[in-house]
Amino acid sequence: MSGWVNSTSMSRFPTFAKELRLIDQDAYFVRTPGFDKCDTSKPTIKCDIR
């Protein structure tokens, strides 16, 4: 992952949190359609994106 991708990946979170009125410690879920069959049990994550 490039430094740019890493540093900008959450750049829209403050707007997201404000619009949904999230406060500290609120739980929330993010759906990523197409990535739901990723095997996260190993150090290297491999996905079959559909």
C-alpha positions as CSV (number, residue, x, y, z in Angstrom):
1,M,0.0,0.0,0.0
2,S,1.4,3.3,-0.9
3,G,1.9,6.1,1.6
4,W,-0.7,8.2,-0.2
5,V,-3.3,5.4,0.0
6,N,-2.5,4.8,3.6
7,S,-2.7,8.4,4.6
8,T,-5.8,9.3,2.7
9,S,-7.9,6.2,3.2
10,M,-9.6,7.7,6.2
11,S,-9.6,11.3,5.0
12,R,-13.4,11.4,4.7
13,F,-14.0,9.8,8.1
14,P,-14.5,13.2,10.0
15,T,-17.4,14.1,7.6
16,F,-18.8,10.5,7.9
17,A,-18.7,10.7,11.7
18,K,-20.3,14.1,11.8
19,E,-23.1,13.3,9.3
20,L,-24.0,10.1,11.3
21,R,-23.6,11.9,14.6
22,L,-21.1,9.3,15.9
23,I,-19.5,10.0,19.2
24,D,-16.5,8.4,20.9
25,Q,-17.0,4.7,21.5
26,D,-20.0,4.3,19.3
27,A,-20.0,1.1,17.4
28,Y,-20.5,1.1,13.6
29,F,-20.2,-1.3,10.7
30,V,-18.8,-0.7,7.2
31,R,-20.0,-3.0,4.4
32,T,-17.7,-3.5,1.5
33,P,-19.7,-5.4,-1.2
34,G,-17.5,-7.8,-3.1
35,F,-15.0,-8.2,-0.3
36,D,-17.2,-10.3,2.0
37,K,-15.5,-13.6,1.0
38,C,-12.0,-12.5,1.9
39,D,-10.0,-15.0,4.0
40,T,-8.6,-12.9,6.9
41,S,-7.3,-15.8,8.9
42,K,-3.8,-15.6,7.4
43,P,-1.1,-12.8,7.5
44,T,-1.6,-12.2,3.8
45,I,-5.2,-11.5,2.9
46,K,-6.3,-12.8,-0.5
47,C,-9.7,-12.0,-2.0
48,D,-11.7,-13.2,-4.8
49,I,-13.5,-10.0,-5.6
50,R,-16.8,-10.4,-7.5
